[in-house]
Amino acid sequence: MNNIVIFGAGKIGRSFIGQVFSSGGYRIVFADIDQSLVNELNNRKSYNVIVKDTQEMIIPVSNVKAIHLSDEEALLEELDNANIAAVSVGQKGLPGVIKILARSLVRRQLRRPGSPLDLIIAENMRDSDIFIREELKKHLPENFILEESIGLIETSIGKMVPIISHELIEADPLAVYAEAYNTLILSKKNFLNSIPSIPQLAPKDNIKAWVDRKLFIHNFGHAALAYLSALKNPEFVYTWEALSDSELHKEVYETMKESAAILKSVYPDEFTTEQLDNHIMDLLNRFANKSLGDTIYRVGCDLSRKLSSEDRIVPLIRIASRKDLPHQRIIKALLAGILFPATDAQGNMIESDRLFLKQYNHNAEKILQEHCKFDIQLEKSIFRDVAKMLPLLK
């Protein structure tokens, strides 16, 4: 039986990567820092993915093992016996994983020469393959030929997995909710071994275009929905609730169309206007999935990241400004994000948002210059647009 080692037994690791490879006949080995989660997975050797759609469905995932991330020797043994691994730990968790991977690659060269490892990078970041390659080099011998030892497979993770309540976690700490969407878009070119024959895998030649489609339409659409809905009616709690407002639905759709036009201008040979428009409509239908129970707070919080110069909004404005493409609606979404209260229905706030709002206190000009990194001298047109629009939003 084929094995896959998955770093990160969280929502994406369990509901998506683990579930997809389990359906393809793989034995699943999770590596995680949560000892209680590791113990529970080892006790049961299985878990359920609960699909939230018009009809609820349960997908059992079996033949599961888990190892604590600190047990490096056990992890190295599992990596010795696998030709594929995956990582879904978030950018902060990557350094620890990269150190283990570097040790594994050196061991493989000695124990299994000519047997490369493929790594599926299920992280929400652009150029993740470049980042991991450069970090691995810091932990490998000087003459180590990295390109022959590991295939760094970028992905576009489009699956939505909502936050699960404490009550549900207490009832079943291993159950995970997810939507029905189950396609794993990933790079075709960087595999060093054969691409696994699993129907849910969708290999693409130009993965950069598909990573950007996820960031600039899906992720941007989530943010635009959250920020524009909070601006219109702060009482909205759920994404489906906000999208039930026909005017807001139309505004979010038109805002996402602006981002799609910008994306198409960057990748004219990869996407058509019709394809991107269909994608937007499909996303809005998925965002409106009442059974998923997704919240405005979840898709809008983490302002420090989402309003940063390299994330889902600011690059769109820069590209549009440079190419002279319409972007007024995107600027409005950015300003609505700057005004976003970043609290859930109970008034709770994540720590990064508390610090962000303490530092900037919704000061648009300060955020635009210091956080978004817009240059007030070189990008005057953007500041002119902001100066006209901001007073209308407050």
Buried (B, 14 or more C-beta within 10 A) or exposed (E): EEBBBBBBBBBBBBBBBBBBBBBBEBBBBBBBBBEEBBEBBBEBEBBBBBBBBEEEEEBEBEBBBBBBBEEBEBBBBBBBEBBBBBBBBEEEBBEBBBBBBBBBBBBBBEEEEEEBBBBBBBBBBBEBBEBBBEBBBEBBEEEBEBEEBBBBBBBBBBBBBBBBEEEBEEEBBBBBBBBBBBBBBBBBEBBBEEBBEBEBBBBBEBBBBBBBBBBBBBBBBBBBBBBBBBBBEEEBBBBBBBBEBEEBBEBBBEBBBBBBBBBBEBBEEBBEEEEBBEBBEEBBEBBBBBBBBBBBBBBBBBBBBBBBEEBBBBBBBBBBBEEEBEBEBBBBBBBBBBBBBBBBEEEEBBEBBEEBBEEBEBEBBBBBBEBBEBEEEEBEEBBEBBEEBBEEEE
